[in-house]
């Protein structure tokens, strides 16, 4: 299975593993998870970045959520495929 609606994982433990800030980045993560048969869902997930003056600003992003048992595998998969900036470390979900 690949992408599923959030309601299909409603009674399961899911964790945030990645936040994409660009459409191209999100498409790449989607393709990687789908190719590796990972069940995931997407939710609007804002993230913080610094502006030109070093002030934090909240930007819109898309969060990738997976079953908790797949989280470590998925983070390793993302890291090894050069999707590093948006990885959400364990405990930071």
N, C-alpha and C positions, 0 to 999 in steps of 0.2 A: 504494500500500500504506500501511497505518497501523500499528497496534500489531502487534508480532510477539514471539514468545517469545525470550528471550535466546539460546537454543541456535541459533536461525536466523541469528544474527549472530556466531556463535562464531568464524568465520574472517575476520571483517571488522574494520576499525578503527572502534571506536565511542568516543564521548566523552560525558562528563556535561555536560549543558547547563543543567539545572534541578533543584532539590530543593524539593519541595512538603512543607510541614509540616502542611497541613490537607487533609481529603478534598475539600472544595469547591474548593480551589485546584488540587488534582490533576485533578479533573474538568474544570475550565476549561482547563487546559493540554492535557489529552487531546483535548478538543473542538477546540481551536485547531490542534493538530498534525494531527489527523485531517482537519479541513476543508481544510487546506493540503496534504494528501496526503504528509505526511512519514512516513517509516518510522522508528519509535522502539520502544524497549523500556523496561521498568520494572524497577528493582531496589531492594531495601531499601537506603537510604542515610542513615545518621544524620547529623545536623548539630549544630553548637554554637550555643547562645544564652546570654545572660547571665540569671541569676536576679535576684531583687529586690535582692540584695546585690552584684551585679556579678560573681559567680562564674560561670565557664562551666559549662554543663551540656549533656550530650549528649541529644538528643531523636530519636525515630524520624522518619524521613521517607521519601519515595519519590523516587528519582532517575530522571530522564528522560535516556535515552541515545539518541543518533542517530549515523548514519554520519558520520565525521569531515568529509567534504566538505559536509555540510549544516549543520554546527555554527554557523557565522557567520550564515547565513541564519536559522536557528531562533532564535538569541539576539536578532537584530534584530526578528524577528517577535514574540517574547515581550515584548520591551521596548516595542514600539510598541502592544501590546495590554494594557499596564499590569500585566504579570507581571514585576515588576522585582526584588523582594526576593530571590527564590530563584535568580536567574540565576547560573550558575557561569561566571566569566570564563575565557577561554582561558588556559591555563597553571595554572589552579587546580583542574583536574579531578582 
